[in-house]
């Protein structure tokens, strides 16, 4: 797969589909091709700022998720979109200075404990070079889940770049499923470099108090009772409260015996409401970041990490709300998602049709990312809220009247060569 990634890097954009078709004819699978795109992206696209051209990397796991929703005949469509987006991003990156991930420089510590201590100290201190050296060595002595127990925290630390650091962390975690742990080093080094951008400041001011607040939660906080009314009241609170008030409200709800699932439902509702009220590119980040937090929450086995992730997820929703009010004029006034007519729940057939519509009609990467996050969070939500979450982005996602994108027609022609 590494050799295929290098060929993708080296092949001009106008010839890369020919390369992909040739590789598929030689026995490569859709997963092989998508994994190679991911590996090419982490080596060639600068993860600073975390966003923009980097979406070629931050959409790969979403493409794979949506690929699982569609029939066999459509499964290469999203992969070819991602491949073309990488080549477009590579061209942008070259115009902006032609960044490339440098050679590996190991830390040279005596054992895994020393290396891990050096890594966490560097991450805590926003110290780029020792973090890069240490994470390269940790690949040889830790598993993916073991290392991400630490990376989840640093992904959740900083809201900078409208939440993309947490999204990037989640996408790398899931992208590594495509490429395997033994090929993970470039992705981990790219991730660490992105997470350390900016340094301490206003965009990570909630992290320290939430870290302290997490320790105050009662024993057994994760075993409360479902409370749909609490979810609605939390939604209403999130329409106007500050980031610190949001995390304090989470503590109050959990201490009173409300189940974390009901807290997550309140967060899903407010994030989806932002998309419902302003169906455009920037608001969908409230949903995709929340999904990244929830993936981390479901993955970690460390109790204090789960606490911090939930509190940070809550603090970030008011940050999204305020940023969107300033940047796109989002208003949370008037009837919200709890008063909006509920569309029918998505059937298996409807999920397939809507995923294929994204493959055929999407104009940009965020539609992939949002579609995957929306479907997944709707599945995680209580069935009472799933239809609201699934329907919130109807005006943002491509629908039956949306014309096919230009790339789709080209991909269809290329795939005819494969099957011809």
MOZILIN-V234760 format. One record per residue. N is the residue number from 1. RES is the residue in one letter. SS is DSSP state (h for helix, s for strand, l for the rest). PSI is psi as a letter, one per 40 degrees, with the letter a starting at -180 (999 if undefined). Layout:
BEGIN
n: <N/N>
res: <RES/RES>
ss: <SS/SS>
psi: <PSI/PSI>
END
This chain:
BEGIN
n: <1/2/3/4/5/6/7/8/9/10/11/12/13/14/15/16/17/18/19/20/21/22/23/24/25/26/27/28/29/30/31/32/33/34/35/36/37/38/39/40/41/42/43/44/45/46/47/48/49/50/51/52/53/54/55/56/57/58/59/60/61/62/63/64/65/66/67/68/69/70/71/72/73/74/75/76/77/78/79/80/81/82/83/84/85/86/87/88/89/90/91/92/93/94/95/96/97/98/99/100/101/102/103/104/105/106/107/108/109/110/111/112/113/114/115/116/117/118/119/120/121/122/123/124/125/126/127/128/129/130/131/132/133/134/135/136/137/138/139/140/141/142/143/144/145/146/147/148/149/150/151/152/153/154/155/156/157/158/159/160/161/162/163/164/165/166/167/168/169/170/171/172/173/174/175/176/177/178/179/180/181/182/183/184/185/186/187/188/189/190/191/192/193/194/195/196/197/198/199/200/201/202/203/204/205/206/207/208/209/210/211/212/213/214/215/216/217/218/219/220/221/222/223/224/225/226/227/228/229/230/231/232/233/234/235/236/237/238/239/240/241/242/243/244/245/246/247/248/249/250/251/252/253/254/255/256/257/258/259/260/261/262/263/264/265/266/267/268/269/270/271/272/273/274/275/276/277/278/279/280/281/282/283/284/285/286/287/288/289/290/291/292/293/294/295/296/297/298/299/300/301/302/303/304/305/306/307/308/309/310/311/312/313/314/315/316/317/318/319/320/321/322/323/324/325/326/327/328/329/330/331/332/333/334/335/336/337/338/339/340/341/342/343/344/345/346/347/348/349/350/351/352/353/354/355/356/357/358/359/360/361/362/363/364/365/366/367/368/369/370/371/372/373/374/375/376/377/378/379/380/381/382/383/384/385/386/387/388/389/390/391/392/393/394/395/396/397/398/399/400/401/402/403/404/405/406/407/408/409/410/411/412/413/414/415/416/417/418/419/420>
res: <X/X/X/X/X/X/X/X/X/X/X/X/X/X/X/X/X/X/X/X/X/X/X/X/X/X/X/X/X/X/X/X/X/X/X/X/X/X/X/X/X/X/X/X/X/X/X/X/X/X/X/X/X/X/X/X/X/X/X/X/X/X/X/X/X/X/X/X/X/X/X/X/X/X/X/X/X/X/X/X/X/X/X/X/X/X/X/X/X/X/X/X/X/X/X/X/X/X/X/X/X/X/X/X/X/X/X/X/X/X/X/X/X/X/X/X/X/X/X/X/X/X/X/X/X/X/X/X/X/X/X/X/X/X/X/X/X/X/X/X/X/X/X/X/X/X/X/X/X/X/X/X/X/X/X/X/X/X/X/X/X/X/X/X/X/X/X/X/X/X/X/X/X/X/X/X/X/X/X/X/X/X/X/X/X/X/X/X/X/X/X/X/X/X/X/X/X/X/X/X/X/X/X/X/X/X/X/X/X/X/X/X/X/X/X/X/X/X/X/X/X/X/X/X/X/X/X/X/X/X/X/X/X/X/X/X/X/X/X/X/X/X/X/X/X/X/X/X/X/X/X/X/X/X/X/X/X/X/X/X/X/X/X/X/X/X/X/X/X/X/X/X/X/X/X/X/X/X/X/X/X/X/X/X/X/X/X/X/X/X/X/X/X/X/X/X/X/X/X/X/X/X/X/X/X/X/X/X/X/X/X/X/X/X/X/X/X/X/X/X/X/X/X/X/X/X/X/X/X/X/X/X/X/X/X/X/X/X/X/X/X/X/X/X/X/X/X/X/X/X/X/X/X/X/X/X/X/X/X/X/X/X/X/X/X/X/X/X/X/X/X/X/X/X/X/X/X/X/X/X/X/X/X/X/X/X/X/X/X/X/X/X/X/X/X/X/X/X/X/X/X/X/X/X/X/X/X/X/X/X/X/X/X/X/X/X/X/X/X/X>
ss: <l/h/h/h/h/h/h/h/h/h/l/l/h/h/h/h/h/h/h/h/h/h/h/h/h/l/l/l/l/h/h/h/h/h/h/h/h/h/h/h/h/h/h/h/l/l/l/l/l/l/l/h/h/h/h/h/h/h/l/h/h/h/h/h/h/h/h/l/l/l/l/h/h/h/l/l/h/h/h/h/h/h/h/h/h/h/h/h/h/h/h/h/h/h/h/l/l/l/l/l/l/l/l/l/l/l/l/l/l/l/l/h/h/h/h/h/h/h/h/h/h/h/h/h/l/l/l/h/h/h/h/h/h/h/h/h/h/h/l/l/l/l/l/h/h/h/h/h/h/h/h/h/h/h/h/h/l/l/l/l/l/l/l/h/h/h/h/h/h/h/h/h/h/h/h/h/h/h/h/l/h/h/h/l/h/h/h/h/h/h/h/h/h/h/h/l/l/l/l/l/l/h/h/h/h/h/h/h/h/h/h/h/h/h/h/l/l/l/l/l/h/h/h/l/s/l/l/h/h/h/h/h/h/h/h/h/h/h/l/l/l/l/h/h/h/h/h/h/h/h/h/h/h/h/h/l/l/s/l/h/h/h/h/h/h/h/h/h/h/h/h/h/h/h/h/h/h/l/l/l/l/l/l/h/h/h/h/h/h/h/h/h/h/h/h/h/h/h/h/l/l/l/h/h/h/h/h/h/h/h/h/h/h/h/h/h/h/h/h/h/h/h/h/h/h/h/h/h/l/l/l/l/l/l/l/l/h/h/h/l/l/l/l/l/l/l/l/h/h/h/h/h/h/h/h/h/h/h/h/h/h/l/l/l/h/h/h/h/h/h/h/h/h/h/h/h/h/h/h/h/l/l/h/h/h/h/h/h/h/h/h/l/l/l/l/l/l/l/l/l/l/l/l/l/l/h/h/h/h/h/h/h/h/h/h/h/h/h/h/l>
psi: <d/d/d/d/d/d/d/d/d/e/h/i/d/e/e/d/d/d/d/d/d/d/d/d/d/e/e/i/i/d/d/d/d/d/d/d/d/d/d/d/d/d/d/e/h/h/f/h/i/h/a/b/d/e/e/d/d/e/e/d/d/d/d/d/d/d/d/e/e/i/i/d/e/e/e/e/d/d/d/d/d/d/d/d/d/d/d/d/d/d/d/d/d/d/d/e/e/f/i/i/h/i/i/h/g/i/d/f/i/d/i/d/d/d/d/d/d/d/d/d/d/d/d/d/e/f/h/d/d/d/d/d/d/d/d/d/d/d/d/e/e/i/i/d/d/d/d/e/d/d/d/d/d/d/d/e/d/h/e/i/f/f/e/d/d/d/d/d/d/d/d/d/d/d/d/e/d/d/e/i/d/e/e/e/d/d/d/d/d/d/d/d/d/d/d/e/i/d/i/i/a/d/e/f/d/e/d/d/d/d/d/d/d/d/e/e/i/i/i/e/d/e/f/a/i/h/g/d/d/d/d/d/d/d/d/d/d/e/e/e/i/i/d/d/d/d/d/d/d/d/d/d/d/d/d/e/e/h/i/d/d/d/d/d/d/d/d/d/d/d/d/d/d/d/d/d/d/g/g/a/d/d/d/e/d/d/d/d/d/d/d/d/d/d/d/d/d/d/d/i/e/h/d/d/d/d/d/d/d/d/d/d/d/d/d/d/d/d/d/d/d/d/d/d/d/d/d/e/f/h/h/e/i/i/h/a/d/e/e/h/h/h/i/i/i/h/i/d/d/d/d/d/d/d/d/d/d/d/d/d/e/h/e/i/d/d/d/d/d/d/d/d/d/d/d/d/d/d/d/d/i/i/d/d/e/d/d/d/d/d/e/d/e/d/e/d/i/i/a/d/e/h/i/i/i/d/d/d/d/d/d/d/d/d/d/d/d/d/e/999>
END
